[in-house]
Amino acid sequence: MARSYRFSYRLCLILLIAFETARRLTSADPNDEACLKNLRQSLEDPASNLRNWTNSVFSNPCSGFTSYLPGATCNNGRIYKLSLTNLSLRGSISPFLSNCTNLQSLDLSSNQIAGEIPPEIQFLVNLAVLNLSSNRLSGEIPPQLALCAYLNVIDLHDNELSGPIPQQLGLLARLSAFDVSNNKLSGQIPTYLSNRTGNFPRFNSSSFVGNKGLYGYPLQEMVKSKGLSVMAIVGIGLGSGIASLMISFTGVCIWLRITEKKLAEEEGKISQSMPDY
């Protein structure tokens, strides 16, 4: 009797666990649902590439490792990767994207997305890849990105970002790829992002070029050489100008003296030929 009871208890427990696992695999996480719904609302899709991104799919976007959303990848029933690249998307990035707490990779590159990078991305604690390059993003780079301790890649090139590069980003120990080229950034490059390993910088100049107000290693050598070139050009221009002026002045003086001499000679001839009265 006792054995039968124990067996029934174990069987019920196994069935309950199996049911709960199946339920999680077949129903959306409410955070993921809110994340996807708000992201879709914040994006404009003139080419209808996100036509399958509907509320009915948001309520059940994953089945285990299978995703029903184009551009989304699932892992154990959760969204863990979003790749919506080169889809002519406009609009902005929803701060509710932070609800996708299992997200490890976010790639919205090569679109026309505008607005600022939401600081709420800091709550994506598992994020390893952030690629928002080739868009129309403006404003400053949020220093809160440094709270995403697993970030390996930050790619923000070819946007309209301004202000300084946050010093905190240099503390990301796992960061292996960093590109903020071709923006409107200013100020000094953080030391920890340009820290030398032997004779090489942690990230070379290609990560920072195209920002007129940005300076410091590894750009400082480039800035110095450009400065010398400009000074050389100015010096050559001034030298040429002064030389031309001196030659012109000398020529005028010689011409005046010759002219004065000729006039004196002509006056002498005239005075000799005039009769005496």
Backbone as CSV, one residue per row, in Angstrom:
resi,resn,N_x,N_y,N_z,CA_x,CA_y,CA_z,C_x,C_y,C_z
1,MET,0.833,-1.199,0.000,0.000,0.000,0.000,0.869,1.251,0.000
2,ALA,1.908,1.265,0.882,2.807,2.401,0.979,3.581,2.576,-0.314
3,ARG,4.022,1.425,-0.883,4.764,1.491,-2.141,3.890,2.040,-3.266
4,SER,2.664,1.622,-3.317,1.726,2.096,-4.336,1.505,3.596,-4.204
5,TYR,1.423,4.061,-2.969,1.210,5.487,-2.724,2.422,6.286,-3.191
6,ARG,3.629,5.769,-2.857,4.835,6.456,-3.265,4.965,6.505,-4.783
7,PHE,4.620,5.399,-5.422,4.688,5.343,-6.884,3.730,6.348,-7.507
8,SER,2.518,6.424,-6.988,1.525,7.371,-7.509,1.992,8.805,-7.296
9,TYR,2.597,9.040,-6.150,3.083,10.403,-5.836,4.185,10.810,-6.812
10,ARG,5.117,9.872,-7.055,6.208,10.164,-7.984,5.706,10.364,-9.401
11,LEU,4.738,9.545,-9.795,4.167,9.660,-11.131,3.497,11.011,-11.311
12,CYS,2.739,11.444,-10.313,2.065,12.752,-10.376,3.090,13.877,-10.450
13,LEU,4.180,13.747,-9.699,5.216,14.768,-9.698,5.889,14.865,-11.060
14,ILE,6.173,13.709,-11.664,6.803,13.681,-12.993,5.876,14.300,-14.030
15,LEU,4.602,13.940,-13.963,3.622,14.490,-14.916,3.489,15.997,-14.744
16,LEU,3.530,16.466,-13.499,3.407,17.893,-13.226,4.599,18.658,-13.802
17,ILE,5.800,18.096,-13.618,7.004,18.733,-14.163,6.962,18.751,-15.688
18,ALA,6.534,17.629,-16.273,6.442,17.538,-17.725,5.423,18.530,-18.271
19,PHE,4.293,18.664,-17.556,3.255,19.595,-17.981,3.761,21.032,-17.915
20,GLU,4.468,21.366,-16.835,4.985,22.726,-16.666,6.030,23.033,-17.724
21,THR,6.876,22.040,-18.023,7.888,22.233,-19.069,7.240,22.450,-20.418
22,ALA,6.221,21.625,-20.719,5.504,21.768,-21.989,4.794,23.109,-22.066
23,ARG,4.260,23.572,-20.937,3.553,24.843,-20.920,4.509,25.993,-21.211
24,ARG,5.683,25.930,-20.632,6.658,26.983,-20.860,7.161,27.001,-22.284
25,LEU,7.266,25.791,-22.858,7.747,25.707,-24.232,6.706,26.158,-25.242
26,THR,5.431,26.098,-24.899,4.361,26.414,-25.844,3.682,27.741,-25.561
27,SER,4.081,28.429,-24.498,3.489,29.739,-24.207,4.591,30.767,-24.054
28,ALA,4.318,31.985,-24.512,5.336,33.025,-24.503,5.597,33.534,-23.101
29,ASP,6.831,33.919,-22.889,7.158,34.616,-21.665,6.527,36.012,-21.759
30,PRO,5.823,36.470,-20.747,5.149,37.777,-20.830,6.120,38.921,-21.082
31,ASN,7.354,38.781,-20.601,8.343,39.830,-20.862,8.728,39.870,-22.336
32,ASP,8.928,38.699,-22.927,9.243,38.638,-24.350,8.101,39.195,-25.182
33,GLU,6.894,38.879,-24.808,5.729,39.357,-25.548,5.667,40.877,-25.530
34,ALA,5.869,41.476,-24.354,5.863,42.941,-24.243,7.015,43.551,-25.027
35,CYS,8.163,42.903,-24.980,9.339,43.373,-25.711,9.065,43.427,-27.210
36,LEU,8.582,42.337,-27.774,8.339,42.237,-29.208,7.225,43.176,-29.661
37,LYS,6.180,43.257,-28.884,5.042,44.095,-29.245,5.450,45.570,-29.304
38,ASN,6.182,46.030,-28.292,6.588,47.435,-28.251,7.654,47.756,-29.290
39,LEU,8.536,46.804,-29.559,9.540,47.023,-30.590,8.874,47.180,-31.949
40,ARG,7.891,46.343,-32.223,7.177,46.443,-33.504,6.439,47.772,-33.633
41,GLN,5.874,48.246,-32.536,5.151,49.517,-32.571,6.085,50.704,-32.788
42,SER,7.316,50.597,-32.322,8.246,51.715,-32.446,8.937,51.760,-33.809
43,LEU,8.863,50.670,-34.567,9.513,50.598,-35.869,8.517,50.812,-37.005
44,GLU,8.956,51.536,-38.024,8.177,51.680,-39.251,8.742,50.715,-40.284
45,ASP,7.852,50.073,-41.021,8.254,49.001,-41.933,7.662,49.246,-43.321
46,PRO,8.208,50.224,-44.082,7.637,50.562,-45.396,7.714,49.428,-46.406
47,ALA,8.669,48.521,-46.240,8.816,47.414,-47.195,8.052,46.169,-46.759
48,SER,7.321,46.272,-45.641,6.506,45.149,-45.124,7.334,43.890,-44.880
49,ASN,8.550,44.069,-44.410,9.384,42.919,-44.081,8.975,42.271,-42.763
50,LEU,8.218,43.016,-41.938,7.781,42.497,-40.641,6.281,42.201,-40.637
51,ARG,5.750,41.839,-41.779,4.302,41.611,-41.875,3.835,40.445,-40.996
52,ASN,4.748,39.531,-40.680,4.373,38.403,-39.816,4.549,38.711,-38.329
53,TRP,5.030,39.905,-38.032,5.168,40.325,-36.638,3.821,40.853,-36.140
54,THR,2.957,39.939,-35.733,1.599,40.288,-35.306,1.381,39.870,-33.852
55,ASN,0.337,40.418,-33.254,0.043,40.135,-31.846,-0.184,38.649,-31.590
56,SER,-0.789,37.965,-32.559,-1.063,36.540,-32.364,0.235,35.734,-32.273
57,VAL,1.270,36.187,-33.000,2.564,35.501,-32.944,3.339,35.921,-31.697
58,PHE,3.172,37.173,-31.285,3.872,37.649,-30.081,3.469,36.841,-28.846
59,SER,2.233,36.367,-28.840,1.760,35.598,-27.688,2.374,34.206,-27.644
60,ASN,2.960,33.782,-28.778,3.597,32.459,-28.818,4.685,32.466,-29.897
61,PRO,5.776,33.224,-29.673,6.793,33.376,-30.718,7.736,32.190,-30.842
62,CYS,7.805,31.375,-29.789,8.777,30.277,-29.781,8.118,28.950,-29.433
63,SER,8.687,27.900,-29.986,8.354,26.551,-29.562,9.673,25.828,-29.353
64,GLY,10.139,25.860,-28.114,11.453,25.299,-27.834,12.530,26.147,-28.472
65,PHE,13.200,25.574,-29.480,14.257,26.293,-30.178,13.770,26.815,-31.534
66,THR,12.507,26.672,-31.821,11.936,27.112,-33.093,11.261,28.466,-32.919
67,SER,11.545,29.385,-33.852,10.951,30.720,-33.812,9.938,30.872,-34.941
68,TYR,8.820,31.524,-34.633,7.804,31.806,-35.637,7.913,33.234,-36.174
69,LEU,8.946,33.975,-35.716,9.142,35.354,-36.140,10.386,35.469,-37.014
70,PRO,10.256,36.015,-38.226,11.452,36.245,-39.046,12.418,37.185,-38.337
71,GLY,13.670,36.798,-38.302,14.684,37.622,-37.660,14.899,37.315,-36.194
72,ALA,14.086,36.439,-35.629,14.214,36.083,-34.212,14.689,34.642,-34.076
73,THR,15.520,34.402,-33.070,16.004,33.059,-32.768,15.658,32.737,-31.323
74,CYS,15.201,31.516,-31.101,14.747,31.118,-29.769,15.713,30.128,-29.119
75,ASN,15.678,30.128,-27.813,16.459,29.171,-27.033,15.635,28.775,-25.815
76,ASN,15.165,27.526,-25.809,14.364,27.021,-24.701,13.131,27.876,-24.441
77,GLY,12.483,28.266,-25.549,11.227,29.005,-25.440,11.371,30.500,-25.224
78,ARG,12.599,31.032,-25.208,12.833,32.463,-25.010,13.557,33.064,-26.208
79,ILE,13.267,34.336,-26.493,13.974,35.044,-27.545,15.392,35.340,-27.058
80,TYR,16.391,34.846,-27.796,17.749,35.131,-27.366,18.572,35.820,-28.453
81,LYS,17.998,35.998,-29.656,18.701,36.707,-30.707,17.707,37.418,-31.620
82,LEU,17.969,38.701,-31.922,17.171,39.471,-32.873,18.112,40.026,-33.934
83,SER,17.854,39.672,-35.188,18.673,40.145,-36.301,17.756,40.700,-37.390
84,LEU,17.593,42.025,-37.380,16.726,42.698,-38.345,17.578,43.658,-39.159
85,THR,18.457,43.107,-39.968,19.417,43.920,-40.717,18.953,44.197,-42.136
86,ASN,19.273,45.425,-42.603,19.046,45.807,-44.002,17.598,45.549,-44.458
87,LEU,16.650,46.024,-43.654,15.231,45.829,-43.958,14.506,47.149,-44.219
88,SER,15.278,48.228,-44.395,14.701,49.563,-44.651,13.795,50.032,-43.508
89,LEU,14.094,49.596,-42.308,13.279,49.962,-41.148,13.545,51.404,-40.731
90,ARG,12.494,52.071,-40.276,12.596,53.437,-39.762,12.056,53.452,-38.334
91,GLY,11.787,54.654,-37.838,11.261,54.743,-36.483,12.374,54.827,-35.462
92,SER,12.160,54.242,-34.299,13.128,54.322,-33.199,13.212,52.982,-32.471
93,ILE,14.151,52.905,-31.524,14.330,51.691,-30.732,13.531,51.824,-29.442
94,SER,12.611,50.914,-29.217,11.760,50.975,-28.026,12.559,50.683,-26.758
95,PRO,12.361,51.478,-25.706,13.025,51.171,-24.424,12.534,49.863,-23.815
96,PHE,11.331,49.397,-24.259,10.785,48.138,-23.750,11.518,46.925,-24.310
97,LEU,12.499,47.198,-25.191,13.341,46.111,-25.678,14.040,45.426,-24.509
98,SER,14.203,46.156,-23.423,14.863,45.617,-22.226,14.078,44.476,-21.587
99,ASN,12.812,44.297,-21.991,12.009,43.191,-21.448,12.473,41.836,-21.974
100,CYS,13.186,41.830,-23.091,13.725,40.564,-23.624,14.988,40.216,-22.828
101,THR,14.795,39.841,-21.589,15.910,39.687,-20.642,16.858,38.535,-20.986
102,ASN,16.424,37.642,-21.885,17.289,36.524,-22.270,18.079,36.829,-23.540
103,LEU,17.921,38.058,-24.060,18.541,38.429,-25.333,20.065,38.463,-25.211
104,GLN,20.721,37.798,-26.162,22.180,37.750,-26.173,22.782,38.475,-27.372
105,SER,21.981,38.678,-28.406,22.488,39.352,-29.603,21.395,40.237,-30.191
106,LEU,21.740,41.518,-30.418,20.803,42.476,-31.021,21.487,43.133,-32.208
107,ASP,20.949,42.902,-33.397,21.523,43.450,-34.627,20.421,44.150,-35.423
108,LEU,20.459,45.486,-35.411,19.502,46.304,-36.171,20.239,47.136,-37.215
109,SER,21.373,46.666,-37.668,22.245,47.444,-38.551,21.659,47.623,-39.948
110,SER,22.202,48.648,-40.642,21.877,48.924,-42.052,20.386,49.170,-42.264
111,ASN,19.828,50.031,-41.431,18.450,50.491,-41.596,18.442,52.013,-41.570
112,GLN,17.300,52.605,-41.285,17.191,54.060,-41.202,16.570,54.460,-39.855
113,ILE,16.923,53.719,-38.828,16.370,53.954,-37.496,16.998,55.213,-36.901
114,ALA,16.155,56.081,-36.341,16.608,57.355,-35.788,16.372,57.385,-34.277
115,GLY,16.595,58.567,-33.685,16.401,58.709,-32.246,17.640,58.305,-31.467
116,GLU,17.479,58.171,-30.163,18.598,57.865,-29.287,18.668,56.372,-28.942
117,ILE,19.833,55.949,-28.509,19.991,54.581,-28.003,19.404,54.557,-26.592
118,PRO,18.372,53.769,-26.353,17.745,53.794,-25.023,18.678,53.253,-23.941
119,PRO,18.845,53.994,-22.848,19.710,53.517,-21.761,19.178,52.258,-21.087
120,GLU,17.882,51.948,-21.320,17.287,50.745,-20.721,17.941,49.464,-21.231
121,ILE,18.754,49.565,-22.277,19.480,48.387,-22.761,20.348,47.797,-21.653
122,GLN,20.664,48.602,-20.651,21.469,48.120,-19.527,20.859,46.899,-18.835
123,PHE,19.531,46.733,-18.958,18.864,45.615,-18.301,18.967,44.313,-19.091
124,LEU,19.559,44.391,-20.283,19.826,43.166,-21.050,21.149,42.588,-20.554
125,VAL,21.114,41.993,-19.388,22.339,41.583,-18.693,23.071,40.437,-19.393
126,ASN,22.390,39.736,-20.299,23.031,38.628,-21.019,23.539,39.052,-22.391
127,LEU,23.392,40.322,-22.736,23.726,40.787,-24.081,25.224,40.677,-24.349
128,ALA,25.568,40.033,-25.465,26.968,39.869,-25.856,27.309,40.644,-27.128
129,VAL,26.316,40.828,-28.005,26.543,41.509,-29.284,25.522,42.630,-29.446
130,LEU,26.019,43.848,-29.679,25.158,44.997,-29.953,25.639,45.662,-31.236
131,ASN,24.851,45.529,-32.286,25.202,46.123,-33.583,24.060,47.026,-34.041
132,LEU,24.292,48.329,-33.938,23.311,49.330,-34.369,23.900,50.213,-35.464
133,SER,24.889,49.709,-36.167,25.620,50.499,-37.157,24.771,50.830,-38.380
134,SER,25.238,51.868,-39.103,24.619,52.286,-40.370,23.133,52.587,-40.218
135,ASN,22.834,53.459,-39.273,21.477,53.968,-39.078,21.542,55.493,-38.993
136,ARG,20.552,56.096,-38.361,20.529,57.552,-38.193,20.389,57.909,-36.711
137,LEU,20.982,57.109,-35.870,20.879,57.315,-34.429,21.633,58.573,-34.017
138,SER,21.061,59.318,-33.069,21.660,60.570,-32.609,21.752,60.558,-31.078
139,GLY,22.204,61.689,-30.523,22.363,61.759,-29.076,23.665,61.126,-28.638
140,GLU,23.826,60.966,-27.346,25.066,60.430,-26.796,24.999,58.912,-26.607
141,ILE,26.162,58.296,-26.565,26.247,56.861,-26.258,25.965,56.703,-24.767
142,PRO,24.939,55.940,-24.387,24.625,55.816,-22.953,25.719,55.078,-22.187
143,PRO,26.235,55.677,-21.120,27.265,55.000,-20.320,26.747,53.740,-19.644
144,GLN,25.407,53.615,-19.538,24.812,52.433,-18.909,25.127,51.142,-19.658
145,LEU,25.591,51.257,-20.909,25.962,50.048,-21.656,27.044,49.256,-20.917
146,ALA,27.808,49.944,-20.092,28.880,49.276,-19.359,28.342,48.273,-18.350
147,LEU,27.040,48.347,-18.044,26.439,47.396,-17.109,26.138,46.053,-17.778
148,CYS,26.234,46.020,-19.102,26.086,44.745,-19.826,27.458,44.074,-19.849
149,ALA,27.775,43.400,-18.776,29.136,42.916,-18.546,29.606,41.878,-19.559
150,TYR,28.676,41.232,-20.276,29.062,40.180,-21.218,29.284,40.698,-22.636
151,LEU,29.197,42.012,-22.836,29.345,42.556,-24.188,30.708,42.231,-24.785
152,ASN,30.667,41.573,-25.937,31.867,41.290,-26.718,32.011,42.248,-27.887
153,VAL,30.868,42.689,-28.413,30.857,43.519,-29.622,29.969,44.733,-29.403
154,ILE,30.517,45.919,-29.677,29.733,47.158,-29.753,30.070,47.802,-31.087
155,ASP,29.097,47.813,-31.991,29.312,48.385,-33.319,28.278,49.484,-33.560
156,LEU,28.746,50.730,-33.569,27.857,51.883,-33.719,28.305,52.786,-34.871
157,HIS,29.125,52.280,-35.773,29.667,53.131,-36.824,28.585,53.638,-37.785
158,ASP,28.891,54.762,-38.443,28.009,55.382,-39.432,26.633,55.710,-38.866
159,ASN,26.636,56.529,-37.829,25.415,57.113,-37.286,25.642,58.609,-37.116
160,GLU,24.853,59.247,-36.278,25.004,60.680,-36.017,25.164,60.923,-34.516
161,LEU,25.821,59.998,-33.857,26.021,60.086,-32.413,26.983,61.218,-32.069
162,SER,26.731,61.901,-30.964,27.543,63.047,-30.561,27.991,62.897,-29.110
163,GLY,28.772,63.888,-28.653,29.253,63.843,-27.274,30.461,62.944,-27.123
164,PRO,30.919,62.732,-25.898,32.115,61.920,-25.662,31.813,60.419,-25.653
165,ILE,32.857,59.627,-25.814,32.750,58.183,-25.619,32.794,57.929,-24.114
166,PRO,31.799,57.274,-23.538,31.794,57.061,-22.083,33.037,56.310,-21.607
167,GLN,33.656,56.843,-20.567,34.841,56.199,-19.999,34.523,54.789,-19.522
168,GLN,33.289,54.573,-19.052,32.914,53.291,-18.461,33.039,52.131,-19.446
169,LEU,32.927,52.413,-20.749,32.986,51.326,-21.730,34.356,50.654,-21.737
170,GLY,35.371,51.381,-21.311,36.705,50.804,-21.253,36.852,49.739,-20.182
171,LEU,35.853,49.633,-19.293,35.904,48.643,-18.215,35.282,47.306,-18.621
172,LEU,34.746,47.239,-19.842,34.158,45.979,-20.312,35.277,44.999,-20.665
173,ALA,35.521,44.070,-19.772,36.673,43.173,-19.905,36.561,42.239,-21.108
174,ARG,35.343,41.906,-21.527,35.152,40.949,-22.626,35.110,41.622,-23.997
175,LEU,35.138,42.942,-24.034,34.967,43.662,-25.288,36.123,43.374,-26.246
176,SER,35.804,42.771,-27.389,36.831,42.411,-28.363,36.666,43.138,-29.692
177,ALA,35.502,43.742,-29.918,35.257,44.510,-31.141,34.508,45.780,-30.772
178,PHE,35.061,46.927,-31.203,34.479,48.226,-30.858,34.660,49.165,-32.041
179,ASP,33.550,49.739,-32.529,33.623,50.615,-33.697,32.619,51.754,-33.553
180,VAL,33.135,52.974,-33.448,32.272,54.162,-33.391,32.660,55.150,-34.497
181,SER,33.283,54.655,-35.548,33.754,55.526,-36.621,32.593,56.189,-37.355
182,ASN,32.923,57.341,-37.963,31.960,58.082,-38.792,30.702,58.481,-38.027
183,ASN,30.912,59.195,-36.937,29.827,59.806,-36.178,30.166,61.277,-35.966
184,LYS,29.634,61.871,-34.922,29.925,63.269,-34.583,30.456,63.355,-33.150
185,LEU,31.221,62.353,-32.751,31.729,62.268,-31.390,32.840,63.284,-31.154
186,SER,33.025,63.641,-29.888,34.048,64.623,-29.531,34.705,64.227,-28.210
187,GLY,35.795,64.928,-27.885,36.483,64.651,-26.627,37.603,63.642,-26.797
188,GLN,38.222,63.287,-25.682,39.355,62.374,-25.700,38.895,60.922,-25.670
189,ILE,39.598,60.094,-26.423,39.313,58.657,-26.435,39.674,58.081,-25.064
190,PRO,38.752,57.343,-24.422,39.046,56.781,-23.090,40.316,55.936,-23.093
191,THR,41.102,56.111,-22.055,42.397,55.425,-21.955,42.256,53.918,-22.063
192,TYR,41.257,53.358,-21.388,41.114,51.901,-21.362,40.680,51.324,-22.705
193,LEU,40.149,52.156,-23.594,39.794,51.678,-24.926,40.991,51.731,-25.872
194,SER,41.973,52.553,-25.523,43.163,52.673,-26.375,44.402,52.138,-25.682
195,ASN,44.191,51.359,-24.635,45.309,50.817,-23.858,46.208,49.961,-24.746
196,ARG,47.503,50.192,-24.694,48.435,49.485,-25.572,48.745,48.081,-25.070
197,THR,48.884,47.169,-26.011,49.390,45.830,-25.723,50.668,45.690,-26.537
198,GLY,51.788,45.862,-25.884,53.036,45.931,-26.627,53.089,47.248,-27.380
199,ASN,53.223,47.164,-28.710,53.249,48.368,-29.541,51.923,48.627,-30.227
200,PHE,50.884,47.895,-29.852,49.604,48.019,-30.536,48.524,48.510,-29.576
201,PRO,47.585,49.330,-30.061,46.471,49.764,-29.213,45.451,48.656,-29.075
202,ARG,44.627,48.751,-28.050,43.577,47.753,-27.876,42.634,47.788,-29.072
203,PHE,42.262,48.995,-29.492,41.496,49.165,-30.735,42.217,50.214,-31.563
204,ASN,42.414,49.929,-32.845,43.215,50.828,-33.662,42.408,52.018,-34.163
205,SER,43.039,52.857,-34.943,42.429,54.122,-35.364,41.157,53.935,-36.189
206,SER,41.032,52.811,-36.879,39.838,52.591,-37.699,38.559,52.532,-36.861
207,SER,38.689,52.283,-35.565,37.518,52.253,-34.685,37.008,53.646,-34.352
208,PHE,37.842,54.688,-34.610,37.514,56.032,-34.151,37.506,57.093,-35.248
209,VAL,37.989,56.786,-36.443,38.102,57.799,-37.494,36.730,58.326,-37.899
210,GLY,36.745,59.517,-38.524,35.489,60.095,-39.010,34.721,60.850,-37.955
211,ASN,35.380,61.187,-36.841,34.791,62.019,-35.789,35.697,63.238,-35.600
212,LYS,35.298,64.372,-36.162,36.171,65.545,-36.214,36.603,66.027,-34.830
213,GLY,35.737,65.879,-33.832,36.053,66.390,-32.507,36.737,65.389,-31.596
214,LEU,37.043,64.209,-32.119,37.631,63.152,-31.292,39.150,63.216,-31.378
215,TYR,39.833,63.038,-30.235,41.288,63.093,-30.242,41.851,62.130,-29.193
216,GLY,43.164,61.961,-29.235,43.839,61.043,-28.321,44.271,59.773,-29.029
217,TYR,45.165,59.038,-28.368,45.682,57.799,-28.952,44.531,56.821,-29.199
218,PRO,44.466,56.153,-30.369,45.481,56.092,-31.422,45.333,57.134,-32.526
219,LEU,44.527,58.184,-32.314,44.342,59.207,-33.342,45.356,60.334,-33.220
220,GLN,46.039,60.486,-32.088,46.848,61.671,-31.863,47.989,61.803,-32.871
221,GLU,48.599,60.663,-33.262,49.646,60.744,-34.277,49.098,61.283,-35.592
222,MET,47.875,60.833,-35.920,47.253,61.287,-37.157,46.967,62.776,-37.089
223,VAL,46.487,63.223,-35.913,46.173,64.632,-35.736,47.424,65.478,-35.843
224,LYS,48.549,64.996,-35.212,49.792,65.737,-35.267,50.286,65.879,-36.693
225,SER,50.264,64.771,-37.443,50.768,64.821,-38.807,49.931,65.752,-39.657
226,LYS,48.626,65.741,-39.406,47.751,66.644,-40.146,48.062,68.083,-39.774
227,GLY,48.347,68.328,-38.480,48.652,69.669,-38.021,49.929,70.187,-38.665
228,LEU,50.976,69.347,-38.765,52.229,69.732,-39.379,52.027,70.029,-40.850
229,SER,51.206,69.245,-41.500,50.941,69.455,-42.914,50.267,70.806,-43.132
230,VAL,49.326,71.114,-42.276,48.628,72.387,-42.396,49.592,73.541,-42.168
231,MET,50.447,73.421,-41.120,51.410,74.473,-40.837,52.382,74.650,-41.996
232,ALA,52.791,73.522,-42.576,53.715,73.592,-43.698,53.087,74.324,-44.872
233,ILE,51.810,73.981,-45.134,51.095,74.631,-46.235,50.957,76.123,-45.988
234,VAL,50.618,76.480,-44.739,50.477,77.900,-44.390,51.810,78.621,-44.539
235,GLY,52.905,77.961,-44.060,54.227,78.560,-44.162,54.645,78.791,-45.596
236,ILE,54.392,77.797,-46.430,54.732,77.921,-47.845,53.930,79.056,-48.479
237,GLY,52.650,79.100,-48.113,51.794,80.152,-48.666,52.256,81.528,-48.249
238,LEU,52.593,81.683,-46.944,53.061,82.980,-46.457,54.398,83.352,-47.092
239,GLY,55.297,82.373,-47.189,56.599,82.631,-47.793,56.477,83.079,-49.235
240,SER,55.626,82.368,-49.974,55.420,82.710,-51.378,54.827,84.101,-51.507
241,GLY,53.887,84.409,-50.617,53.233,85.713,-50.664,54.201,86.840,-50.379
242,ILE,55.060,86.644,-49.355,56.037,87.679,-48.999,57.060,87.861,-50.120
243,ALA,57.505,86.736,-50.686,58.479,86.814,-51.778,57.906,87.565,-52.977
244,SER,56.646,87.238,-53.301,56.006,87.917,-54.428,55.871,89.405,-54.160
245,LEU,55.536,89.753,-52.911,55.368,91.157,-52.538,56.692,91.911,-52.644
246,MET,57.785,91.276,-52.178,59.094,91.921,-52.232,59.539,92.129,-53.675
247,ILE,59.326,91.134,-54.515,59.697,91.258,-55.926,58.916,92.383,-56.588
248,SER,57.619,92.431,-56.288,56.771,93.469,-56.878,57.217,94.849,-56.412
249,PHE,57.521,94.965,-55.106,57.932,96.262,-54.545,59.259,96.717,-55.159
250,THR,60.178,95.769,-55.297,61.475,96.092,-55.903,61.306,96.545,-57.347
251,GLY,60.447,95.844,-58.066,60.196,96.204,-59.461,59.619,97.605,-59.591
252,VAL,58.678,97.934,-58.705,58.064,99.263,-58.739,59.103,100.344,-58.448
253,CYS,59.965,100.087,-57.446,61.004,101.059,-57.098,61.952,101.313,-58.281
254,ILE,62.371,100.238,-58.953,63.272,100.366,-60.104,62.587,101.149,-61.218
255,TRP,61.340,100.838,-61.460,60.589,101.521,-62.526,60.464,103.007,-62.233
256,LEU,60.166,103.350,-60.960,60.042,104.754,-60.580,61.369,105.497,-60.762
257,ARG,62.481,104.843,-60.388,63.779,105.491,-60.500,64.131,105.725,-61.970
258,ILE,63.894,104.731,-62.834,64.178,104.873,-64.267,63.324,105.993,-64.854
259,THR,62.049,105.992,-64.478,61.131,107.007,-64.998,61.573,108.394,-64.558
260,GLU,61.969,108.508,-63.298,62.422,109.797,-62.764,63.668,110.299,-63.500
261,LYS,64.585,109.382,-63.809,65.804,109.733,-64.520,65.509,110.227,-65.922
262,LYS,64.600,109.506,-66.612,64.222,109.898,-67.965,63.589,111.280,-67.977
263,LEU,62.724,111.549,-67.001,62.083,112.859,-66.929,63.112,113.962,-66.711
264,ALA,64.117,113.681,-65.882,65.153,114.688,-65.625,65.947,114.980,-66.885
265,GLU,66.265,113.921,-67.651,67.016,114.107,-68.891,66.211,114.908,-69.902
266,GLU,64.918,114.594,-70.011,64.062,115.317,-70.962,63.937,116.784,-70.573
267,GLU,63.832,117.073,-69.295,63.744,118.455,-68.838,65.029,119.220,-69.170
268,GLY,66.170,118.526,-69.054,67.441,119.172,-69.384,67.520,119.534,-70.863
269,LYS,67.073,118.610,-71.726,67.084,118.858,-73.162,66.176,120.021,-73.524
270,ILE,65.020,120.062,-72.891,64.043,121.114,-73.181,64.637,122.476,-72.791
271,SER,65.248,122.525,-71.634,65.795,123.800,-71.146,66.948,124.294,-72.026
272,GLN,67.712,123.378,-72.644,68.800,123.780,-73.543,68.273,124.306,-74.848
273,SER,67.177,123.750,-75.324,66.671,124.154,-76.644,65.813,125.424,-76.610
274,MET,65.439,125.869,-75.466,64.595,127.062,-75.358,65.447,128.315,-75.569
275,PRO,64.975,129.314,-76.396,65.746,130.548,-76.663,65.788,131.432,-75.445
276,ASP,66.869,132.304,-75.417,66.995,133.250,-74.292,66.289,134.560,-74.667
277,TYR,65.554,135.123,-73.789,64.872,136.395,-74.030,65.511,137.489,-73.228
